[in-house]
Amino acid sequence: MELIEGIIIKTQKYKEDSKIIHLITKNGLVCALGRGCLKIKSKNFYILQEITKIAIDLHVKSNSFNIIKSTKLLDNYSTIKLDSKKLETVLEILEITNVFSEHITDYITFYIFLNDILDKIKNSINTNLYKLIFKIKMLYLLGIAPEFSSCINCGKKNNLIGFDFESGGMKCEECFDIKKMLKYDIFVNFKTLYLTKLYDIKDEINIDNFDECDNFVDSYYEKYLGYNIKTSNIFKKINNTASRS
């Protein structure tokens, strides 16, 4: 029996007491039916939940849902689920994952990356840092990576002086337009987080103007993917309302 390891990113109620489970695995997106898992007495009641890493044995069916035969809990991420800040961070990550998971071609890299990000968040006090890192590094996996090594206009590698948001890359002295250049400190943070390996990033890393950096990345998603991150906007409104009360 070969178990499939995956992270549950979404669940949907099916009929009276079952769920359709969506998992990210090293082989791609897997959807399967968890029969009877909404019954409180079911051993899968607490296992087949979002933000849970499991291993499952599937009964594969050609003309219907794959059926979950057995499950093994690998990580329920309890430290995330019991911490509102961590949970807020991961919900935004899962929103992006759900929206774009079918557009990813390298699932092995993505699964390892998602798994490592969740492990970082579990043990971190700087959860927003890893949310920002996730959104930035996803640009590569989604095929809209920024161009840092050469001028986006002419291809020159020398005299690069700034990042042009409208073009999605660096520009040289001859091609740049000062009105379109990204603020230097935001560019430095953006480039640093994009190029630095995840295992080399520590909680202590200092991100100046974090909110501006986060807003810039959200704008990047909106411009180059046509997607507005809803979870981010919802929690920003909630936090702003709470701060005024």
C-alpha positions, 0 to 999 in steps of 0.5 A: 500500500503506497500512501500519498502525502499531501497538505489539505488546502481546501475542503467542500461539504458533500451530501450529508456527512462527507467532504471533498478534500483538495490536497497539494502533493508532490505529484500535483493537486489531488481531490478525493472524497472523505466518506462520513468524515463530518460525523463527530465519531468518525476518526477522520473528523479532526484529520480531514481539515484545512491546514493539515498534512496527511498521508492517504490511501486512495481507491481510484475510480475512473468515473467518479471521485477517488475515495479515501480508504485510510488516513495517517495524520502527519501534522495538524499545525496546531500552533498555527490554528491556535494563533490568530496571527499565524492563522491569518497568515496561512489563510492568505497563503492558502487563498493564493495556493487554491487560486493558482495551484492548477497553473503550477508545473513544478509540483515537487518544488512547490510542495516542498516550498509550501511545507517548508513555509508552514514549518517556518510559520509554526516556529516563528514570531514574525509570521508576516515575513513568511507570508511576504516571502511566499508571495514573492517566491510564488512569482517564479513558480507562476512564470512571472518572475521579475527580471533583476539581471539585465535591462527589461528594455534593451537587455544590457547587464551594465549600469542597471539603476532601478526597478520599473514596476510597469515593465516588471524588471530592471532598467539601465541608465538609458532606458529608465524613467524616474517617475516609474521607478520603485522606491529604493528601500522597497526594491532592496527588500523585494530583491533580497527576499526573492533571491535569498534561499528560504533556509537562509532567512531568519526571523531577525531579518529587518524589513523596512516599510513592511506594509509598503512592500506587502502592498507592492507585491499585492499590486504585482499580483493584480497587474501581472496575474489579474488577481486581487488577494481578498484575504489580505484586504479583508484582514487589513480592513478588520485590523484598521477598524480594530485600531480605530476603536 
